[in-house]
Amino acid sequence: MKILLVTDAWLPQVHGLVSTLVELVRQLQVGGHEVVVIQPGQFRTRPCPGCPGLEIALFPGARLRSLMDAADPDAIHIATEGPLGWAARRHCVRRGLPFTTAFHSRFPEMLQAAFRLPLSWSYALLRWFHRPSGGVMVPNQGLLNRLQERGFERLRQWTPGVDTHLFALTDRTRSSASLGPLAHPVSLYVGRLSVEKNLEAFLSLDVPGSKVVCGDGPLASSLRARYPNVHWLGELPRQELVQVYAAADVFVFPGRGETQGKAMLEAMACGVPVAAYPVDGPLHLVGESRAGSLRDDLREAWYEALKLQRHDARNRALLLGWGRSGALFLSHLVMLPRHRRQRLRSEFAVHGHEGAGITKLSHKRHPVVE
């Protein structure tokens, strides 16, 4: 199958959605599918307001339409609601092309917290965006239920997976070259250093041992200054990140608005129990298993997680590998009818294209964190 993926989130951006999409593409390619990615690097861009390090495409319409027609796909998936997502949606609707979309995060709540934008406005806009989609992929049941209550239709649960070969079990904690000798127990956070991650709930936690933070973001400088006793590693290549997980005793996930929690799943795959609040992402990934402890009191969750066995966390992650996730993603796609593909192919042959710049994914490991 030839799949067209349109996304405003792609390398060299560094966050969890990029990591998810890169790994999804690799999984689909391993399964024998061809994936064409249309992403911001193929367009003129500008920095996204309020999001340092993120670039958004400027006026992508004409070029995006040409690239979409040149791709000649069997299925179209629009992964984001940014400029490329809106332009791709518009093209599909005008041409009568079926497509699927995804709802990755509680973006309206973030806009409300940052700009006091009413939730009703944001959800109305996103409901309009996803309305013509043949299937809206949502990472967990809790978020799916809330979207149903807000009038979203054709929702499909799809949880991104984890690379259980790269993120492998360690039976006991091991020292890491990135960390050196540390006092145990070692508490770890991996992810973006930004307001919505609620990181201070972890940094101020009154627990023994050492605290380690791996990641970067707009709050990095201020948090480093306020918490000098924390071990700050910045962004790390994924192979080094595996070693950091192996050195941890507890993975602390302090976010309250998370829908996925990819770093949490990576930690579990390495055998690191999770301490988190009982919110959508952790509830879905950890649930009632012995992979972690979910409590409204994060300190209490930490002490309970410390007692759990590493193999139980690993066993839970094995149920959420990319093999199962990739197959579920494929099952949710909506195929373009054969006569639509033939018409597009003939029109493309007549009018020509701007096909240069089609993204090909290398097998180089990139430093991606959530």
Secondary structure, DSSP 4 states (H G I P E B T S, - for coil): -EEEEE-S--TT--SHHHHHHHHHHHHHHHTT-EEEEE-GGGS-EEEPTT-TT-EEESS-HHHHHHHHHHH--SEEEE--SSHHHHHHHHHHHHHT---EEE--S-HHHHHHHHH---HHHHHHHHHHHHTT-S-EEES-HHHHHHHHHTT--SEEE----B-TTTS---SS----TTT-S-PSSEEEEES--SGGGTTHHHHT---SSEEEEE---TTHHHHHHH-TTSEEEE---HHHHHHHHHT-SEEEE--SS-S--HHHHHHHHTT--EEE-SSHHHHHHTTTSSSEEE-SSHHHHHHHHHTS-HHHHHHHHHTTBHHHHHHHHHHH--BPPHHHHHHHHHHHHHH----TT-B-----------
